[in-house]
Amino acid sequence: MIDIEMKDRFSAVALELAQKPIMPVEEYPLLFNPPEDFQRRYCGSSMRHAFLFAAGFCNIMMTETEELLGPSEIEAFAQGWKFLDFGCGWGRITRLLALKYGQKGIYGLDVNQTALASASAAMPQATFALLENAPPSPYRDALIDIAISVSVFSHLSMEYQRSWATDIGRMVKSGGVVFVTYHGPWLLDMIEDFGNGNRQPGNPWEVALSRMSGEVSAYRESWADGRFTFMSTGGEAMGDQSAYGDVLVPRQCAEEIWGEAGFSLIKWIEDKERYPQCIAVLRKG
């Protein structure tokens, strides 16, 4: 479990979700869990670990939102706020929120129809829609109060970073809050370990990263200079090796991208003991 120093609102919810039955996607019982290999395909983990990972993020999200807007606004979340998970997958985060706050007001977007089917079947009162490879997404302007994107912008090319940040800006209300995660510089430590033999790749993603080991010094320099780095490690999700891989987005770069989309960077969390990715906390307007 991720060590969260702030209020823990979600770990108990995560453990409750991990006890829900595993069912084939086609059978559609409320808040069921899809098969574990299906879960791992989209987020690299399953069941207890996947939900506790999501709980760690949700604890940070709600604590930071409370600091920005005040405790009374958090209670309003259950009474009409609209929440967007951009790149929701099968719903490991939205399921936590649905169990704690109810399904209405939850919106999800993803490029994978099968993952969306799982999320929609488990949360029939929430709203899910297919994300095309290019904006705009199907939701209307100024709909969303809080938006998140976990382990999505850590993979997108600069072109997609800018275009999707702009589209999220279109959907989020003035004053709305957005949380986006990015790879931290410690990803380079792992790649370096692959290169010097201190660690062996354990899955296809790590194999792809290991091929980048000769570029680690250049990547570290780019990070220190605040420059965007794209590593061609993927392509399946968006169908394009030049659009989807692994990226390093330092604070200065994230601030520029989201500033162009109408957001201010309120906080940059770069602490792998608190969360294993960097988190940009942004506010519109």
KEKE-3310 file (N, C-alpha, C; in steps of 0.2 Angstrom, whole numbers, plus 5000, padded with zeros to 4 digits):
npx = (5004:5002:5010:5002:5002:4992:4974:4965:4954:4950:4956:4949:4938:4944:4948:4936:4930:4939:4935:4924:4915:4923:4919:4915:4916:4904:4894:4889:4885:4882:4895:4905:4920:4931:4940:4956:4968:4963:4961:4975:4980:4977:4981:4992:4991:4981:4965:4967:4979:4978:4967:4971:4982:4975:4967:4977:4980:4967:4966:4976:4971:4958:4962:4970:4961:4952:4960:4962:4948:4941:4933:4919:4916:4920:4911:4900:4903:4896:4884:4881:4892:4902:4913:4927:4936:4949:4954:4950:4950:4946:4940:4946:4948:4936:4927:4930:4926:4913:4908:4910:4904:4893:4886:4881:4885:4898:4910:4917:4931:4938:4950:4948:4936:4932:4936:4929:4916:4916:4918:4906:4896:4898:4895:4881:4874:4883:4892:4899:4911:4917:4934:4940:4954:4958:4954:4938:4932:4917:4909:4901:4905:4912:4907:4913:4918:4929:4943:4953:4968:4976:4991:4991:4995:5008:5012:5009:5013:5020:5012:4999:4999:4997:4985:4975:4975:4970:4957:4952:4953:4942:4931:4931:4925:4926:4937:4938:4946:4960:4969:4984:4995:5012:5027:5040:5057:5063:5060:5070:5081:5077:5077:5091:5096:5091:5100:5113:5112:5108:5095:5082:5071:5053:5042:5033:5032:5043:5053:5053:5057:5070:5077:5080:5091:5104:5102:5100:5108:5107:5093:5092:5098:5089:5078:5083:5085:5072:5065:5054:5054:5052:5050:5051:5041:5029:5013:5002:4990:4986:4988:5000:5016:5023:5015:5012:5020:5033:5035:5044:5040:5044:5042:5042:5039:5026:5019:5019:5012:4999:4996:4994:4982:4974:4975:4982:4996:4995:5001:5015:5018:5031:5036:5041:5038:5026:5018:5019:5021:5024:5013:5003:4994:4981:4972:4958:4957)
npy = (4994:5011:5024:5036:5052:5061:5063:5048:5043:5033:5020:5010:5009:5004:4991:4986:4985:4977:4965:4962:4952:4943:4943:4938:4951:4952:4948:4958:4962:4973:4984:4974:4965:4965:4951:4946:4946:4955:4967:4969:4971:4984:4993:4987:4981:4972:4969:4970:4977:4985:4993:4999:5006:5015:5021:5028:5038:5045:5049:5059:5068:5072:5078:5088:5095:5099:5108:5118:5122:5121:5113:5112:5112:5099:5091:5094:5087:5075:5080:5085:5089:5087:5074:5070:5056:5055:5044:5032:5018:5002:5007:5008:5019:5027:5018:5017:5030:5030:5020:5027:5040:5039:5035:5044:5059:5055:5054:5046:5043:5034:5026:5013:5002:4990:4991:5002:4996:4987:4996:5004:4994:4990:5002:5008:5020:5030:5040:5035:5036:5034:5038:5047:5047:5060:5076:5084:5078:5069:5076:5091:5108:5116:5107:5100:5098:5093:5085:5071:5063:5049:5041:5043:5055:5053:5046:5052:5060:5076:5084:5078:5080:5094:5095:5088:5093:5105:5102:5096:5107:5114:5107:5108:5118:5135:5139:5126:5110:5101:5086:5078:5065:5061:5053:5051:5057:5046:5036:5035:5030:5016:5012:5014:5004:4993:4994:4992:4980:4978:4975:4965:4966:4964:4963:4966:4980:4985:4979:4986:4999:4996:4996:5009:5012:5017:5030:5037:5047:5058:5060:5063:5075:5083:5083:5090:5102:5106:5101:5093:5075:5062:5044:5031:5019:5012:5012:5005:5009:5021:5018:5022:5024:5036:5044:5038:5033:5033:5046:5060:5073:5088:5099:5113:5111:5105:5115:5125:5118:5116:5129:5135:5130:5136:5135:5136:5131:5125:5116:5106:5089:5080:5067:5052:5044:5048:5046:5036:5043:5059:5072:5084:5098:5107:5122:5130:5145)
npz = (5000:4996:5005:5013:5020:5022:5026:5026:5016:5007:5008:5015:5007:4995:4999:5001:4988:4983:4987:4980:4968:4955:4938:4922:4909:4901:4909:4918:4933:4946:4951:4949:4948:4934:4926:4932:4924:4914:4921:4924:4911:4908:4918:4924:4937:4949:4957:4975:4975:4964:4968:4980:4975:4967:4978:4985:4976:4975:4988:4989:4979:4984:4996:4992:4984:4994:5001:4992:4989:5001:5015:5015:5002:4998:5003:4995:4984:4983:4980:4968:4960:4945:4939:4930:4923:4913:4902:4908:4908:4914:4926:4939:4947:4946:4951:4965:4968:4965:4974:4986:4984:4976:4959:4950:4941:4938:4925:4912:4900:4887:4876:4873:4869:4875:4888:4892:4892:4903:4913:4912:4913:4926:4933:4930:4932:4930:4917:4902:4888:4872:4867:4854:4843:4841:4847:4846:4862:4867:4877:4883:4883:4898:4908:4918:4935:4943:4936:4931:4926:4925:4923:4909:4902:4904:4893:4881:4865:4862:4853:4856:4870:4870:4862:4869:4882:4879:4876:4887:4895:4889:4893:4907:4920:4924:4937:4940:4945:4940:4940:4935:4931:4929:4923:4935:4938:4943:4935:4926:4934:4935:4921:4919:4928:4921:4910:4916:4921:4934:4936:4929:4915:4918:4911:4895:4893:4902:4895:4883:4888:4893:4881:4880:4887:4884:4882:4894:4900:4892:4893:4907:4907:4899:4907:4918:4912:4909:4898:4886:4884:4873:4872:4862:4865:4864:4856:4853:4860:4854:4841:4834:4833:4835:4842:4855:4868:4880:4891:4897:4907:4913:4927:4923:4909:4910:4916:4905:4895:4900:4904:4892:4889:4897:4911:4928:4936:4951:4961:4961:4963:4968:4973:4977:4987:4992:4981:4967:4954:4947:4951:4944:4950:4945:4941:4933:4925)
capx = (5000:5006:5010:4999:5002:4986:4968:4964:4947:4948:4959:4944:4934:4948:4948:4929:4930:4943:4931:4918:4916:4926:4915:4916:4913:4898:4888:4886:4883:4884:4902:4909:4927:4933:4945:4962:4972:4960:4963:4982:4981:4976:4985:4998:4990:4974:4962:4969:4985:4976:4963:4975:4985:4970:4966:4983:4979:4961:4967:4979:4966:4953:4965:4972:4955:4950:4965:4960:4941:4938:4930:4912:4915:4921:4904:4896:4905:4891:4878:4880:4899:4904:4919:4929:4942:4951:4958:4947:4951:4940:4937:4948:4947:4929:4924:4931:4922:4906:4906:4910:4900:4887:4888:4879:4890:4904:4910:4924:4933:4944:4951:4946:4928:4931:4937:4923:4910:4917:4916:4899:4892:4898:4892:4876:4872:4888:4892:4906:4910:4923:4938:4943:4961:4959:4949:4935:4929:4910:4906:4900:4909:4911:4903:4916:4921:4936:4945:4959:4971:4981:4995:4989:4999:5014:5013:5007:5018:5019:5006:4994:4998:4994:4978:4970:4975:4965:4950:4951:4951:4936:4926:4931:4922:4931:4938:4938:4953:4963:4975:4987:5001:5018:5033:5045:5064:5066:5059:5077:5084:5075:5080:5098:5097:5091:5106:5119:5111:5106:5088:5080:5064:5049:5036:5035:5034:5050:5058:5054:5060:5077:5080:5082:5096:5109:5100:5098:5112:5103:5086:5093:5100:5083:5074:5086:5083:5064:5063:5050:5057:5048:5053:5046:5041:5023:5010:4996:4984:4984:4990:5005:5022:5025:5010:5011:5026:5034:5037:5046:5037:5046:5037:5042:5035:5019:5016:5018:5007:4993:4995:4991:4975:4970:4976:4987:4999:4994:5006:5019:5020:5037:5038:5038:5036:5019:5014:5025:5022:5023:5006:5002:4988:4980:4966:4957:4956)
capy = (5000:5018:5027:5043:5055:5065:5060:5042:5042:5028:5013:5005:5008:5000:4985:4983:4984:4971:4959:4961:4946:4943:4941:4940:4957:4951:4947:4965:4964:4980:4985:4968:4966:4961:4946:4949:4948:4960:4972:4971:4974:4992:4997:4984:4977:4970:4968:4974:4981:4990:4998:5003:5011:5021:5025:5033:5044:5048:5053:5065:5072:5075:5082:5094:5099:5102:5114:5123:5125:5121:5107:5112:5110:5092:5088:5096:5083:5070:5083:5088:5090:5083:5072:5066:5052:5055:5038:5029:5011:4998:5011:5007:5025:5029:5013:5020:5036:5028:5017:5032:5046:5037:5035:5050:5064:5052:5054:5043:5043:5030:5024:5006:5000:4984:4993:5006:4991:4985:5002:5006:4989:4990:5008:5010:5027:5034:5041:5034:5038:5032:5044:5046:5048:5067:5080:5085:5072:5070:5080:5098:5113:5119:5102:5096:5102:5090:5081:5068:5059:5045:5037:5045:5061:5050:5042:5055:5065:5083:5086:5075:5083:5100:5095:5085:5098:5110:5099:5096:5114:5116:5103:5110:5124:5140:5137:5119:5108:5095:5082:5074:5062:5060:5049:5055:5056:5040:5031:5034:5025:5010:5011:5013:4998:4988:4994:4990:4973:4977:4973:4962:4968:4959:4963:4969:4987:4985:4977:4992:5004:4994:4998:5016:5013:5021:5037:5039:5053:5063:5061:5067:5082:5086:5084:5096:5108:5107:5099:5087:5069:5056:5038:5027:5012:5009:5014:5001:5012:5026:5016:5027:5024:5043:5047:5035:5029:5035:5053:5064:5080:5091:5104:5119:5109:5104:5122:5128:5115:5118:5136:5137:5127:5140:5133:5138:5126:5126:5113:5100:5084:5076:5063:5045:5041:5049:5044:5034:5047:5066:5075:5092:5100:5113:5126:5134:5152)
capz = (5000:4996:5012:5012:5026:5023:5028:5022:5015:5002:5008:5017:5001:4990:5001:5000:4981:4981:4989:4975:4964:4948:4934:4915:4907:4898:4914:4920:4939:4949:4954:4949:4946:4928:4927:4934:4918:4910:4925:4923:4904:4907:4923:4927:4943:4949:4964:4981:4974:4960:4971:4985:4971:4966:4984:4986:4971:4977:4995:4987:4975:4988:5001:4988:4982:5000:5003:4987:4989:5008:5017:5013:4995:4997:5004:4989:4978:4983:4979:4961:4956:4939:4939:4924:4923:4906:4902:4914:4908:4917:4931:4945:4951:4946:4956:4972:4969:4964:4980:4991:4983:4971:4952:4946:4941:4936:4918:4910:4893:4886:4869:4872:4870:4880:4895:4894:4893:4909:4918:4911:4916:4934:4936:4925:4932:4928:4910:4899:4881:4868:4866:4848:4843:4841:4850:4853:4865:4866:4882:4882:4887:4905:4911:4924:4941:4944:4931:4933:4920:4928:4918:4902:4899:4904:4887:4875:4862:4863:4850:4859:4876:4869:4860:4874:4887:4877:4876:4894:4897:4886:4897:4914:4922:4927:4944:4941:4947:4936:4942:4930:4933:4924:4925:4938:4935:4945:4929:4923:4938:4933:4914:4920:4931:4915:4906:4919:4923:4941:4936:4923:4913:4920:4907:4889:4894:4904:4889:4879:4892:4893:4875:4880:4893:4881:4881:4900:4902:4888:4896:4913:4905:4896:4913:4922:4908:4909:4891:4885:4881:4871:4871:4858:4868:4863:4850:4853:4862:4849:4834:4831:4837:4836:4846:4861:4871:4887:4891:4903:4907:4919:4930:4918:4903:4911:4917:4899:4891:4903:4904:4885:4889:4902:4918:4932:4940:4959:4965:4958:4968:4965:4979:4975:4994:4993:4975:4962:4949:4948:4950:4943:4952:4940:4941:4927:4926)
cpx = (5004:5005:5008:4999:4996:4980:4967:4957:4945:4951:4953:4939:4937:4947:4941:4928:4934:4940:4925:4920:4919:4921:4917:4913:4906:4892:4885:4883:4885:4890:4905:4916:4929:4939:4952:4967:4969:4962:4970:4984:4981:4979:4990:4997:4983:4972:4965:4974:4982:4971:4966:4979:4981:4968:4971:4982:4973:4962:4971:4974:4961:4956:4967:4966:4952:4954:4963:4953:4938:4934:4923:4911:4916:4914:4899:4897:4899:4884:4877:4887:4899:4911:4921:4936:4944:4956:4956:4948:4945:4937:4939:4948:4940:4925:4924:4926:4914:4903:4905:4904:4893:4890:4886:4884:4897:4904:4917:4925:4939:4944:4948:4939:4927:4931:4931:4917:4910:4915:4909:4894:4892:4895:4887:4874:4877:4888:4899:4905:4917:4927:4941:4950:4963:4953:4944:4932:4921:4906:4906:4905:4907:4906:4906:4919:4928:4937:4952:4961:4977:4985:4993:4994:5006:5016:5012:5013:5016:5013:5000:4993:4995:4986:4973:4970:4970:4958:4948:4949:4944:4930:4926:4929:4927:4931:4939:4945:4954:4969:4978:4994:5006:5023:5037:5052:5066:5064:5066:5081:5083:5078:5088:5100:5096:5097:5112:5118:5109:5098:5086:5072:5059:5042:5037:5036:5041:5055:5059:5058:5068:5081:5083:5088:5102:5108:5099:5102:5108:5096:5087:5094:5093:5079:5077:5085:5076:5062:5059:5054:5052:5052:5048:5046:5034:5020:5003:4990:4982:4985:4995:5011:5025:5021:5010:5017:5027:5037:5039:5044:5039:5041:5036:5038:5028:5015:5015:5012:5000:4991:4992:4984:4971:4970:4982:4990:4999:5000:5009:5021:5025:5040:5036:5037:5029:5015:5020:5025:5022:5015:5006:4995:4986:4973:4964:4955:4960)
cpy = (5006:5021:5034:5046:5059:5060:5054:5041:5036:5021:5008:5004:5003:4993:4981:4981:4978:4964:4957:4955:4947:4940:4943:4947:4957:4950:4953:4965:4970:4980:4978:4970:4962:4956:4949:4951:4954:4967:4974:4973:4981:4996:4993:4980:4975:4969:4973:4979:4987:4995:5002:5008:5017:5025:5030:5039:5048:5052:5059:5070:5076:5080:5089:5099:5103:5108:5120:5126:5125:5115:5106:5110:5103:5089:5089:5091:5077:5073:5087:5089:5085:5081:5068:5063:5051:5049:5033:5021:5007:5001:5009:5013:5027:5024:5015:5026:5035:5024:5022:5037:5045:5038:5041:5056:5062:5052:5051:5043:5038:5028:5017:5004:4995:4986:4997:5001:4989:4990:5003:5000:4989:4996:5011:5017:5032:5035:5039:5034:5036:5038:5042:5048:5055:5070:5082:5078:5074:5075:5087:5102:5115:5114:5100:5101:5100:5085:5078:5064:5056:5041:5037:5050:5059:5047:5046:5060:5072:5086:5084:5078:5090:5100:5093:5089:5103:5108:5098:5102:5117:5113:5105:5117:5129:5139:5130:5116:5101:5092:5077:5071:5061:5056:5054:5053:5049:5034:5030:5030:5018:5008:5010:5007:4992:4988:4991:4983:4972:4975:4970:4964:4962:4958:4966:4977:4988:4984:4983:4997:5002:4995:5005:5017:5017:5028:5040:5046:5059:5065:5064:5074:5086:5087:5090:5102:5110:5105:5093:5081:5064:5050:5033:5020:5009:5011:5010:5005:5017:5024:5019:5027:5031:5047:5045:5031:5031:5042:5056:5071:5084:5097:5110:5117:5108:5111:5126:5125:5117:5125:5138:5135:5131:5139:5136:5132:5128:5123:5107:5095:5080:5072:5056:5041:5042:5046:5042:5038:5054:5068:5082:5093:5107:5116:5130:5141:5156)
cpz = (5000:5003:5011:5019:5027:5025:5023:5021:5011:5003:5010:5011:4996:4993:5001:4993:4979:4983:4984:4970:4957:4943:4926:4913:4905:4903:4918:4927:4942:4952:4954:4947:4939:4930:4928:4928:4914:4914:4923:4916:4904:4913:4927:4934:4943:4956:4969:4979:4969:4963:4976:4981:4970:4972:4986:4982:4974:4984:4993:4984:4980:4994:4998:4986:4989:5002:4998:4988:4996:5009:5015:5006:4994:4998:4998:4983:4977:4981:4972:4957:4951:4939:4933:4925:4915:4906:4907:4914:4910:4923:4938:4950:4952:4951:4963:4973:4969:4971:4986:4990:4979:4964:4948:4947:4939:4929:4917:4902:4893:4879:4868:4874:4875:4887:4897:4895:4900:4914:4918:4914:4923:4937:4931:4926:4931:4920:4907:4892:4878:4866:4859:4848:4843:4844:4844:4856:4866:4871:4881:4886:4894:4909:4918:4929:4943:4938:4933:4926:4923:4923:4911:4899:4900:4898:4881:4872:4863:4860:4853:4866:4875:4867:4865:4880:4886:4877:4883:4897:4894:4890:4904:4915:4924:4934:4945:4942:4943:4940:4937:4932:4927:4927:4929:4936:4938:4940:4926:4927:4936:4926:4915:4923:4926:4911:4909:4922:4930:4941:4929:4921:4915:4916:4900:4889:4897:4899:4885:4882:4892:4887:4875:4885:4890:4881:4888:4902:4898:4891:4903:4912:4903:4902:4917:4918:4907:4902:4891:4882:4879:4870:4867:4860:4867:4856:4849:4854:4857:4842:4830:4836:4839:4841:4854:4863:4878:4887:4897:4902:4913:4921:4925:4912:4904:4912:4910:4895:4894:4904:4897:4885:4894:4909:4921:4936:4948:4963:4960:4963:4965:4971:4979:4982:4995:4987:4970:4955:4951:4947:4949:4945:4949:4942:4935:4929:4931)
residu = (MET:ILE:ASP:ILE:GLU:MET:LYS:ASP:ARG:PHE:SER:ALA:VAL:ALA:LEU:GLU:LEU:ALA:GLN:LYS:PRO:ILE:MET:PRO:VAL:GLU:GLU:TYR:PRO:LEU:LEU:PHE:ASN:PRO:PRO:GLU:ASP:PHE:GLN:ARG:ARG:TYR:CYS:GLY:SER:SER:MET:ARG:HIS:ALA:PHE:LEU:PHE:ALA:ALA:GLY:PHE:CYS:ASN:ILE:MET:MET:THR:GLU:THR:GLU:GLU:LEU:LEU:GLY:PRO:SER:GLU:ILE:GLU:ALA:PHE:ALA:GLN:GLY:TRP:LYS:PHE:LEU:ASP:PHE:GLY:CYS:GLY:TRP:GLY:ARG:ILE:THR:ARG:LEU:LEU:ALA:LEU:LYS:TYR:GLY:GLN:LYS:GLY:ILE:TYR:GLY:LEU:ASP:VAL:ASN:GLN:THR:ALA:LEU:ALA:SER:ALA:SER:ALA:ALA:MET:PRO:GLN:ALA:THR:PHE:ALA:LEU:LEU:GLU:ASN:ALA:PRO:PRO:SER:PRO:TYR:ARG:ASP:ALA:LEU:ILE:ASP:ILE:ALA:ILE:SER:VAL:SER:VAL:PHE:SER:HIS:LEU:SER:MET:GLU:TYR:GLN:ARG:SER:TRP:ALA:THR:ASP:ILE:GLY:ARG:MET:VAL:LYS:SER:GLY:GLY:VAL:VAL:PHE:VAL:THR:TYR:HIS:GLY:PRO:TRP:LEU:LEU:ASP:MET:ILE:GLU:ASP:PHE:GLY:ASN:GLY:ASN:ARG:GLN:PRO:GLY:ASN:PRO:TRP:GLU:VAL:ALA:LEU:SER:ARG:MET:SER:GLY:GLU:VAL:SER:ALA:TYR:ARG:GLU:SER:TRP:ALA:ASP:GLY:ARG:PHE:THR:PHE:MET:SER:THR:GLY:GLY:GLU:ALA:MET:GLY:ASP:GLN:SER:ALA:TYR:GLY:ASP:VAL:LEU:VAL:PRO:ARG:GLN:CYS:ALA:GLU:GLU:ILE:TRP:GLY:GLU:ALA:GLY:PHE:SER:LEU:ILE:LYS:TRP:ILE:GLU:ASP:LYS:GLU:ARG:TYR:PRO:GLN:CYS:ILE:ALA:VAL:LEU:ARG:LYS:GLY)
# end
